[in-house]
Amino acid sequence: MTLRTLESLGSLEGKRVIVRCDLNVPLRDGVITDDGRVRASLPTLNTLINAGARVIVTSHLGRPDGAPDPKYSLEPVAQRLSELLGKPVAFARDTVGESAHEAVASLEDGGVVVLENLRFNPGETAKDDATRRAFAEQLAELGDALVSDGFGVVHRKQASVYDLAELLPSAAGLLIATELDVLDRLTESPERPYTVVLGGSKVSDKLGVISHLLPRVDRLLIGGGMLFTFLKAQGYEVGASLLEADQLDTVRGYIAEAAERGVELVLPTDIVVASAFAADAAHEVVPADAIESSSFGASGIGLDIGPETAARFAELIRGSKTVFWNGPMGVFEFPAFAGGTKAVAQALTEVDGLAVVGGGDSAAAVRQLGFTDDQFGHISTGGGASLEFLEGKKLPGLEVLGWQ
């Protein structure tokens, strides 16, 4: 079976089409600080608007624990969507209640309404199948078809992602189709050399990805907080840096497997070590195999890869034909410790081939550091979903759309 696409739904003129987007954007004091996910939804929404559909946009935002919470309202998203679409977008103050039904009933062909946060309803994320299905049935009353386009949630068996797709004629939107095309290229037919860059805080978050990609890649570059577990596995002291001691044997296994497969496993040769986890902490660059030789001794904490490593990583990335990057190289939120992440991001913009930023913190980092989406081959909208796909896992939100 193959993924059901928009064409499978036939004519949508006059039909009520529920679109499951992922509009889980960061908000500060009710203001969107990164609208990347909203912009990513536009191709599908514009296609449906132009087809004369009555578009009902649904999404979650944050973790409101199954009850209404004003700080997680989608109203700012509806306002931003209206600006980006260049047309009025209605907003329903509930998801399946009176406001939602009235707003949907008022839609004209090509009109758009955003329903309030799906997770204000406990049924959306319920583990109990019957509870989840009951909420999906309430949602289904509002629409004639479902277009699933929230790639960031396809790894979740949730009411709007899974159950609703069984209740209504359903298909994948353009964003999901694009994401799958890119991820398929990363796993099945990468142009070589193929380099994967992994960062972020924990090795344990990336175990499945490392296992699944080691047989497929030419180079694996390790940065971020997870690098210290790799250094410790090689016998080096890491001071007060982040360490997952329970993963040391696993990491030693990866180091051995990389050598056996001829994969170039590249670890940092220098580290930016700080006196504390703080933006204004004193810091210095030391060799990766001598972290405790810094002025801070055993209390020093590594917060970024060093400039020598950043230059080496950038060189290897630029010399690749396919690059997948997931996870920042350091604490990019603090300017003093953003150098490694910025160097990696810059190098990805210079790749002569496919360069993919793997969503989540990596996507937030490139935008915060001043890069634009069009500088990269692809910025994924799904951090966790991308990783689970690359781990070879089955994703319920895709399987229900016919993907195998």
C-alpha positions in Angstrom: 0.0 0.0 0.0 1.1 3.6 -0.6 0.3 6.8 1.1 -3.2 8.2 0.3 -2.7 11.7 -1.0 -5.2 14.6 -1.6 -6.1 13.3 -5.0 -7.7 10.2 -3.4 -10.4 12.4 -1.8 -11.8 13.5 -5.2 -13.6 16.9 -5.6 -13.5 18.9 -2.3 -15.6 21.8 -3.4 -18.2 22.6 -0.7 -16.9 19.8 1.5 -16.0 20.3 5.2 -12.3 19.3 5.4 -10.7 18.9 8.8 -7.0 19.5 8.5 -4.8 18.1 11.3 -1.9 20.5 11.4 1.0 20.7 13.8 0.8 24.3 14.9 2.6 23.7 18.2 4.6 26.9 18.1 6.6 28.6 20.8 4.8 31.5 22.5 6.1 34.2 24.8 3.5 36.4 26.5 1.0 35.3 23.9 3.3 36.2 20.9 4.6 33.5 18.5 8.4 33.5 18.6 8.9 31.1 15.7 6.1 30.7 13.1 7.9 28.0 11.1 5.3 25.4 11.6 2.5 27.8 10.7 4.2 28.6 7.4 4.8 24.9 6.8 1.1 24.3 6.8 0.4 26.9 4.1 0.8 24.8 0.9 -1.8 22.3 2.0 -4.2 24.9 3.3 -3.9 27.0 0.1 -4.5 23.9 -2.0 -7.7 23.2 -0.1 -8.9 26.8 -0.2 -8.3 27.0 -3.9 -10.3 23.7 -4.3 -13.3 25.4 -2.7 -13.2 23.3 0.5 -14.5 24.6 3.8 -11.3 24.3 5.8 -11.4 23.3 9.5 -7.9 23.6 11.0 -7.1 21.6 14.1 -3.9 21.3 16.2 -2.5 21.0 19.7 -0.3 23.5 21.4 1.8 22.6 24.5 0.7 20.2 27.2 -2.4 21.6 28.8 -3.3 18.2 30.5 -6.8 17.8 29.0 -8.3 21.0 30.3 -8.7 24.6 28.9 -5.7 26.8 29.8 -5.6 30.3 28.2 -1.8 30.3 27.9 -2.1 27.4 25.4 -4.8 28.9 23.3 -4.5 28.7 19.5 -6.0 32.2 19.1 -2.6 33.8 18.3 -2.0 31.1 15.7 -5.3 31.8 14.1 -4.4 35.5 13.9 -1.0 34.6 12.3 -2.6 32.2 9.9 -4.9 35.0 8.8 -1.9 37.2 8.0 -0.1 34.5 6.1 -3.1 33.4 4.1 -4.1 37.0 3.4 -7.7 36.3 4.3 -10.0 36.3 7.4 -9.6 33.1 9.6 -12.4 32.5 12.1 -11.6 31.1 15.5 -13.7 28.7 17.5 -13.3 29.0 21.3 -13.8 25.2 21.8 -13.0 22.1 19.8 -16.2 20.1 19.6 -18.7 22.4 21.4 -21.2 25.0 20.5 -18.6 27.6 19.2 -17.0 25.0 16.9 -20.3 23.9 15.5 -21.4 27.4 14.9 -18.1 28.4 13.2 -18.1 25.4 10.9 -21.8 26.0 10.0 -20.9 29.6 9.0 -18.1 28.6 6.7 -18.4 29.3 3.0 -16.5 27.6 0.2 -12.8 28.5 0.6 -13.3 29.7 4.1 -11.1 28.8 7.1 -11.7 28.3 10.8 -9.2 27.3 13.5 -10.6 25.2 16.3 -9.3 25.7 19.9 -6.5 23.4 21.2 -7.3 19.7 20.7 -5.5 18.9 24.0 -8.1 20.9 26.0 -10.0 17.7 25.6 -8.7 14.7 27.6 -9.9 12.3 24.8 -7.3 13.6 22.4 -4.3 11.9 24.2 -6.2 9.2 26.1 -4.5 5.8 26.4 -7.9 4.2 26.6 -9.1 3.3 23.1 -12.8 3.9 23.8 -12.3 7.3 25.3 -10.1 8.4 22.4 -12.5 7.0 19.8 -15.4 8.9 21.5 -13.6 12.2 21.1 -12.7 11.4 17.5 -16.4 10.7 16.8 -17.3 14.2 18.1 -14.6 15.6 15.8 -15.9 13.6 12.9 -19.3 15.2 13.2 -17.7 18.5 12.1 -16.2 17.3 8.8 -16.7 15.3 5.6 -13.0 14.3 5.2 -9.7 14.5 7.0 -6.4 15.8 5.7 -3.6 14.7 8.0 -0.7 17.2 7.7 0.9 17.4 11.2 4.1 15.4 10.6 5.2 16.3 14.1 2.5 14.1 15.6 2.3 11.1 13.3 4.2 9.0 15.8 1.4 9.5 18.3 -1.7 7.3 18.4 -4.0 10.2 19.2 -7.7 10.9 18.4 -7.2 13.5 15.7 -4.2 11.7 14.2 -5.3 8.0 14.2 -8.9 7.4 15.2 -10.3 10.3 13.1 -8.5 9.0 10.0 -10.4 5.7 10.4 -13.7 7.5 10.8 -13.6 9.8 7.8 -12.2 9.5 4.3 -8.6 10.5 4.9 -5.4 11.4 3.1 -2.0 12.9 3.8 -1.4 16.6 3.1 1.5 18.1 1.1 3.7 18.6 4.2 3.6 14.9 5.2 4.2 13.8 1.6 7.3 16.1 1.4 8.7 14.9 4.8 8.3 11.3 3.8 10.0 11.9 0.5 13.0 13.5 2.2 13.2 10.8 5.0 12.9 8.1 2.4 15.9 9.5 0.6 17.9 9.6 3.8 17.2 5.9 4.6 16.9 4.2 1.2 18.9 6.0 -1.4 21.3 8.6 0.0 23.8 10.1 -2.3 27.3 9.7 -0.9 29.3 10.7 1.1 26.4 10.6 3.6 27.1 12.3 6.9 24.9 12.3 10.0 25.4 14.9 12.7 23.9 14.2 16.1 23.8 16.5 19.1 21.4 17.3 21.9 21.7 16.5 25.5 21.2 12.7 25.7 22.6 9.6 24.0 19.5 7.7 25.2 17.3 9.9 22.9 19.3 8.9 19.9 20.0 5.2 20.5 17.5 3.9 17.9 18.7 6.4 15.3 22.4 5.5 15.8 21.6 1.7 15.5 19.5 2.1 12.4 21.8 4.6 10.6 25.2 3.1 11.4 24.9 0.5 8.5 23.8 3.3 6.1 26.1 6.2 6.7 29.7 7.1 5.8 30.3 9.5 8.7 28.8 10.1 12.1 29.6 13.4 13.9 28.8 13.6 17.6 28.4 16.9 19.5 26.1 18.3 22.2 25.7 17.0 25.7 25.7 13.4 24.4 29.4 13.7 23.4 30.5 13.4 27.0 29.2 9.9 27.3 31.2 9.0 24.2 34.4 10.6 25.7 33.8 8.9 29.1 33.4 5.6 27.2 36.9 6.1 25.8 38.3 6.6 29.3 38.4 10.4 29.5 37.2 12.4 32.4 34.4 14.9 31.7 34.2 17.0 34.9 30.7 18.1 35.7 29.5 17.7 32.1 26.3 15.9 31.3 26.9 12.1 31.5 24.7 9.1 31.1 26.7 6.5 32.9 24.1 3.8 32.2 24.8 4.1 28.5 28.6 3.7 28.5 28.5 0.0 27.5 26.0 0.8 24.7 28.2 3.6 23.4 31.3 1.4 23.5 29.4 -1.0 21.3 28.6 1.8 18.8 32.3 2.8 18.7 33.2 -0.8 18.0 30.5 -1.2 15.4 31.5 2.0 13.6 35.1 0.7 13.3 33.9 -2.7 12.1 31.7 -1.2 9.4 34.3 1.4 8.3 32.1 4.3 9.4 34.1 7.4 10.3 33.0 8.2 13.9 34.1 11.8 14.5 34.3 13.1 18.1 35.3 16.6 19.3 39.0 17.3 19.8 38.3 20.5 21.8 35.5 21.6 24.2 34.3 24.9 25.5 34.3 24.4 29.3 32.5 26.7 31.7 32.5 27.3 35.4 28.7 26.9 35.6 25.6 26.4 33.4 24.9 30.1 32.9 25.0 32.6 30.0 27.6 34.7 31.6 29.7 31.9 33.1 33.5 32.1 32.8 34.7 29.7 30.1 37.8 28.5 28.2 38.7 26.0 25.4 40.5 22.8 26.4 41.4 19.6 24.6 38.5 17.0 24.7 40.8 14.5 26.4 41.7 16.9 29.1 38.5 18.6 30.2 39.5 18.6 33.9 42.7 20.5 33.0 40.7 23.7 32.7 40.9 26.3 35.5 37.6 24.9 36.8 39.0 21.4 37.4 36.5 18.6 38.0 33.7 21.2 38.5 34.0 22.4 34.9 31.1 21.8 32.6 31.3 21.4 28.8 28.8 23.6 27.1 29.9 23.6 23.4 32.2 21.9 21.0 35.4 23.9 20.5 36.4 26.0 17.5 38.8 23.4 16.1 36.1 20.8 16.2 33.5 23.2 14.7 35.9 23.8 11.8 36.5 20.1 11.3 32.8 19.3 11.4 32.0 22.1 9.0 34.7 20.8 6.5 33.2 17.2 6.6 29.7 18.5 6.2 30.6 20.7 3.2 32.3 17.7 1.6 29.2 15.5 1.8 26.4 14.9 -0.7 23.8 14.0 1.9 23.6 15.4 5.5 21.1 14.8 8.3 21.5 16.9 11.4 19.6 16.5 14.6 20.5 18.2 17.9 22.5 21.3 18.7 26.2 21.2 19.3 26.0 23.2 22.5 23.8 25.4 24.6 23.0 27.6 21.6 20.5 29.7 23.7 23.5 31.3 25.4 25.5 33.3 22.8 28.9 32.3 24.3 28.1 28.7 23.7 26.4 28.9 20.3 29.5 28.8 18.1 29.5 25.1 17.4 25.8 25.0 16.4 26.2 28.1 14.2 29.2 26.5 12.4 27.3 23.3 11.7 24.3 25.3 10.5 26.4 27.4 8.2 28.1 24.4 6.7 24.7 22.8 6.0 23.8 25.8 3.9 26.9 25.2 1.7 26.2 21.5 1.0 26.1 20.6 -2.7 23.4 18.0 -2.3 20.6 17.3 0.3 21.0 18.9 3.7 18.3 18.2 6.2 17.8 19.9 9.6 15.9 17.3 11.7 13.3 19.5 13.4 12.9 20.2 17.1 15.8 22.1 18.8 17.8 22.0 15.6 15.1 23.9 13.7 14.7 26.4 16.6 18.5 26.9 16.7 18.9 27.7 13.0 16.1 30.3 13.1 17.3 31.8 16.4 20.9 32.1 15.0 19.6 34.1 12.0 19.3 31.5 9.3 16.3 31.3 7.0 14.4 28.1 6.0 15.3 28.5 2.3 19.0 28.3 3.1 18.6 24.5 3.8 17.5 21.6 1.6 14.8 20.8 4.1 13.9 21.7 7.7 11.7 18.9 9.2 8.7 19.9 11.3 8.8 16.7 13.3 11.7 16.2 15.7 10.4 13.0 17.4 8.6 11.8 14.4 11.7 12.2 12.2 13.8 10.3 14.7 11.3 7.4 15.0 11.1 7.2 11.2 14.9 7.0 11.0 14.9 4.4 13.7 12.7 2.2 11.4 9.7 2.3 13.7 6.2 2.1 12.5 4.3 5.4 12.9 0.5 4.9 13.6 -0.4 8.3 12.0 1.2 7.2 8.7 0.0 3.6 8.8 -3.6 4.7 9.1 -3.1 6.7 5.8 -1.9 3.5 4.0 1.9 4.0 4.5 3.9 0.8 4.9 
